[in-house]
Structure formats: structure tokens, C-alpha cells
Amino acid sequence: MRRLLGACVALACCLPALAQQSLNANVEQVGPAAFRISVTFPGVVSPDQAQSMLAEVGAHVCAGQSPVWGHYTFKTDEPLTGTKDAQASTEFQQELSCGEGVALVKPGTPAPTTPATDADRRAIEARTLEYLTKKDDGDFAAADAMFEDNVIAKFDRATWRNERRVFNAAAGKPKARTIVAVTFYDDPADAPQLGRFAAADYRASFANQAAYCGYVIWLRQADGSYRLIREDETLLTDEIARKLTAEQIASLKKQPGCREPEAAQ
């Protein structure tokens, strides 16, 4: 199963437009000119795609004023089984404010003026391996503590822990974990907050066909440390792998975040 949890930041990417679909969005007013939109999309939907499909909702809510996207959270469930009842879905929650085109000051601590160094890269690699090890060992409280508090509080971690326990029991301990690539983003224009973000792609191999891969995104804190704000993982147990074709396994390992080492920049 592929599980994706995320909040706060959308890194630059180009995505094809989705076909028009009917939305059943719930809009809640949380301030004088502030709203929260909640919607569940069928299939796997990225934040950019979700915001694009919610554009008309935002325009209607703001009634002539300029809609400004704010903080968002999302969770994608993508079953691996091919049965007709196994359907992917994406829960998306978007905060929205309405203004007259006045520029808003982004929150957060600006990225350092000096670029990230090899030492910064090694620190992110070590931090990511530490997080993966905690998940593999079932030390979920310690793994959760590596997230920003305001991010982890928005997720159903009890369900996530149960699913990860099942995977750990079926797959066993990996024989190797590899950080495929680390990419830094300083004050990205499409992020709702300032800061230095670090995306780490990873993968793990086992003695059998079991595998997992994905990526995590870290945000630099005011004290120079990093905490997690997003993760995306694809899990494949040996039992599931035996039921799939080589082509299906190869397709799963090409999910977003599952980069091959030779493709890393």
C-alpha cells in the first residue's frame, strides 16, 4: 500500500490537468475572511492538482475578492490490490483567505543566505536514516516526535502505526537502507511559509522481494535543526510481491519518491 501524509509546502513541479470531476467540498468559515475547505478526491491527487480543481470553489467563497491559498494538509490511500473494490482516494484540506490583492507576509524563518553545504546534506541523510530506523524498529512515538507538532497533530497516526506494524511483521528488518538523493529548496515561491526545505528520497531492500521507498521533507527550524513536515512511502511485502507480475512490481517502485540511485542528481 502507498501511504502519503503531507502538509505546509508544495515543491515546484509540472503536472497534467485532471479531467473535470464533480466535487463535494465542505466549506467552513474560521475567521472574518478565512475559510477551510475539506474534500475527498477519488484517485491520487497532488496538492497542485487539488488547488486547481478547487479554484472555482475559492472564487465563489471569496465572492469577487482575491482568494489566497494558505496552509493545507492531505492524505492519500492507494491500495496495491487489483480488486474492483480497492480504490485510491485523497483527503485534502485547504485553508483560504480572501483579500483585495494585498501582498501577504509569509510566516516562518527565512532560509540562510548561504547555500546548503555537504555537511548539511550529510546531516539530512543521517536524520532520515534515523527516522527510517525508528519506523523499522516499531519505535513510533520517537518517529512521530521528529515531525513538527502542528503537522503530526493533523494526522491519524493510530491507523498509520497499525499499518506499519503489519508491514514490519510481514517484511522483517531490511538488509539495507539507502538515501538516494537530498535536494534543498530555499524560500520556494509556492510554499505558504519561508524556510529551507530538504527533500530526501530513500529506498530499502530485504532478503526477499519485500521493499519500501519514498521521500520525506524536512523544514529547518530557527535553531538550525530540522523537523519533518511530510512523508510519502510505498510499502511492498513479500506476500504481496509474489502475487504481482514483474511489470507491476516495477511500476510500484516508480511511484513518486521512489527514485533509482542512478537517476539521482
C-alpha positions in Angstrom: 0.0 0.0 0.0 1.1 3.5 -0.7 0.6 6.0 2.1 1.2 9.7 1.8 1.0 12.3 4.5 1.8 15.9 4.0 1.3 19.5 5.0 2.5 23.0 4.6 4.6 23.0 1.4 4.2 22.3 -2.3 7.5 22.0 -4.1 7.6 23.1 -7.7 6.5 20.5 -10.3 4.6 20.4 -13.6 1.5 18.2 -13.5 -1.1 17.5 -16.2 -4.6 18.8 -15.6 -7.1 16.3 -14.4 -10.4 15.7 -16.1 -13.3 17.7 -14.8 -15.0 16.0 -11.9 -17.8 16.8 -9.6 -16.6 18.0 -6.2 -18.4 17.6 -2.8 -16.5 20.1 -0.9 -17.3 21.2 2.7 -16.5 24.9 3.4 -16.1 26.1 7.0 -15.6 29.8 7.9 -12.9 30.0 10.5 -12.4 33.8 10.6 -13.8 37.1 9.2 -12.3 36.4 5.8 -10.8 33.0 6.3 -12.2 29.6 5.4 -11.3 25.9 5.4 -12.2 23.7 2.5 -12.4 19.9 3.0 -12.8 17.4 0.2 -12.1 13.8 -0.7 -11.0 13.2 -4.3 -11.2 9.8 -6.0 -7.7 8.6 -7.0 -4.3 10.1 -6.3 -4.3 13.9 -6.4 -1.3 16.2 -5.8 -1.7 19.5 -3.9 -1.2 21.4 -7.1 -4.0 19.4 -8.8 -6.3 19.8 -5.8 -5.9 23.5 -5.6 -6.5 23.8 -9.4 -9.8 21.8 -9.0 -10.8 23.9 -6.0 -10.2 27.2 -7.9 -13.9 27.7 -8.7 -14.8 26.9 -5.1 -12.4 29.5 -3.8 -13.6 32.1 -6.3 -17.2 31.5 -5.2 -16.4 31.6 -1.5 -14.5 34.9 -1.8 -17.3 36.5 -3.9 -15.2 38.9 -6.0 -12.2 39.2 -3.7 -8.9 37.6 -4.4 -8.6 34.0 -3.0 -5.2 33.3 -1.4 -4.3 29.7 -0.7 -2.8 29.1 2.8 -1.9 26.0 4.8 -3.1 22.7 3.5 -2.9 19.0 4.6 -3.6 15.9 2.7 -3.6 12.1 3.0 -3.6 9.6 0.1 -4.6 5.9 0.4 -3.6 3.9 -2.6 -4.2 0.1 -2.2 -2.0 -2.2 -4.2 -4.5 -4.9 -4.8 -6.2 -5.0 -8.1 -9.7 -5.9 -6.9 -12.6 -3.7 -8.1 -13.3 -2.6 -4.5 -9.8 -1.3 -3.9 -9.8 2.3 -4.9 -7.4 5.1 -4.2 -8.6 8.3 -2.6 -7.1 11.6 -1.4 -8.4 13.6 1.6 -7.5 17.2 1.1 -8.0 20.2 3.5 -7.1 23.7 2.3 -7.2 27.0 4.2 -8.2 30.0 2.2 -8.3 33.8 2.9 -10.0 36.4 0.8 -8.3 39.8 0.1 -8.1 42.6 -2.3 -4.7 41.6 -3.9 -2.7 42.9 -1.0 0.6 41.0 -0.7 0.7 38.8 2.4 3.8 38.4 4.5 4.7 34.8 4.7 5.3 33.3 8.2 8.4 31.2 9.0 12.1 31.7 9.4 13.8 32.7 6.1 16.4 30.3 4.6 20.0 31.1 5.4 21.7 33.5 3.0 24.5 30.9 2.4 23.7 27.7 0.4 23.4 24.3 1.9 26.7 22.5 2.3 27.9 18.9 2.1 27.7 18.9 5.9 24.0 19.9 5.7 23.4 17.1 3.2 25.1 14.5 5.4 23.0 15.8 8.4 19.8 15.3 6.5 20.9 11.8 5.3 21.7 10.8 8.9 18.4 12.3 10.2 16.4 10.5 7.5 18.1 7.1 8.3 17.4 7.7 12.0 13.7 8.2 11.2 13.5 5.1 9.0 15.2 3.0 11.6 12.7 4.1 14.3 9.9 3.1 12.0 11.5 -0.3 11.2 12.1 -0.9 14.9 8.5 0.0 15.8 9.5 3.0 17.9 6.6 5.0 16.6 6.5 7.6 19.4 10.1 8.5 18.7 9.4 8.6 15.0 6.4 10.9 15.5 8.5 13.2 17.7 10.6 14.0 14.6 7.7 15.8 13.0 6.7 19.4 13.6 4.0 19.4 16.3 1.4 21.3 14.3 1.9 18.8 11.4 1.7 15.5 13.3 -1.4 16.6 15.2 -3.4 16.7 11.9 -2.8 13.0 11.0 -4.5 9.8 12.1 -1.2 8.2 13.3 -3.0 5.4 15.1 -4.1 3.9 11.8 -0.7 4.6 10.3 1.0 2.8 13.2 -1.2 -0.2 12.8 -0.5 -0.5 9.1 3.2 -0.1 9.7 3.2 -2.8 12.4 1.6 -5.2 9.9 4.2 -4.4 7.3 7.1 -4.7 9.8 5.9 -8.1 10.9 5.5 -9.4 7.4 8.6 -7.9 5.9 11.1 -8.2 8.8 14.1 -5.9 9.1 15.6 -4.5 5.8 19.1 -5.6 4.9 19.9 -2.1 3.7 18.5 1.4 3.7 19.8 3.9 1.1 19.3 7.7 0.8 19.1 8.1 -2.9 19.1 11.9 -3.1 18.9 15.1 -1.0 17.6 18.3 -2.5 17.4 21.7 -0.8 14.8 24.4 -1.5 15.2 27.9 -0.1 12.1 30.0 0.3 10.2 28.4 -2.6 7.7 30.8 -4.1 4.8 28.3 -4.0 5.3 27.4 -0.3 3.0 29.2 2.2 5.9 29.8 4.5 9.5 30.8 4.4 12.4 28.5 5.2 14.9 26.0 3.9 13.3 22.7 2.9 15.2 19.5 2.4 13.6 16.6 0.4 15.3 13.2 1.0 14.5 10.3 -1.4 15.1 6.8 0.1 14.7 3.1 -0.5 15.2 -0.1 1.4 15.9 -3.7 0.3 15.2 -7.0 2.0 16.5 -10.6 1.7 13.2 -11.5 -0.1 11.1 -9.4 -2.5 9.8 -7.0 0.2 10.7 -3.4 -0.3 9.8 0.2 0.6 10.7 3.5 -0.9 9.6 7.1 -0.8 10.7 10.5 0.4 10.5 12.8 3.4 10.6 16.6 3.6 12.4 18.4 6.4 12.0 22.1 7.4 14.9 23.9 9.0 13.9 25.4 12.4 15.0 28.7 13.9 17.7 26.9 15.9 19.2 25.3 12.8 17.7 21.8 13.5 15.3 20.1 11.1 11.9 18.6 11.7 9.7 16.6 9.4 6.6 18.1 7.7 5.8 15.5 5.1 6.4 11.8 4.1 5.4 9.6 1.2 6.1 5.9 1.3 5.3 2.9 -0.8 5.3 -0.5 1.0 5.6 -3.9 -0.6 5.6 -7.1 1.4 7.0 -10.4 0.1 3.5 -11.9 0.2 2.1 -9.2 -2.0 5.1 -9.3 -4.3 4.5 -13.0 -5.0 1.0 -12.2 -6.3 2.2 -9.5 -8.7 3.9 -9.6 -12.1 7.4 -8.2 -12.6 5.8 -5.3 -14.5 3.5 -4.5 -11.6 6.4 -4.6 -9.1 8.5 -2.3 -11.4 5.5 0.1 -11.7 5.1 0.3 -7.9 8.8 1.0 -7.5 8.4 4.0 -9.8 5.8 5.7 -7.6 6.6 9.4 -6.7 9.6 9.5 -4.4 10.9 6.0 -5.4 13.9 7.2 -7.4 16.5 4.8 -8.7 20.0 5.6 -7.4 21.4 6.1 -10.9 18.7 8.7 -11.6 19.6 10.8 -8.6 21.0 14.2 -9.4 
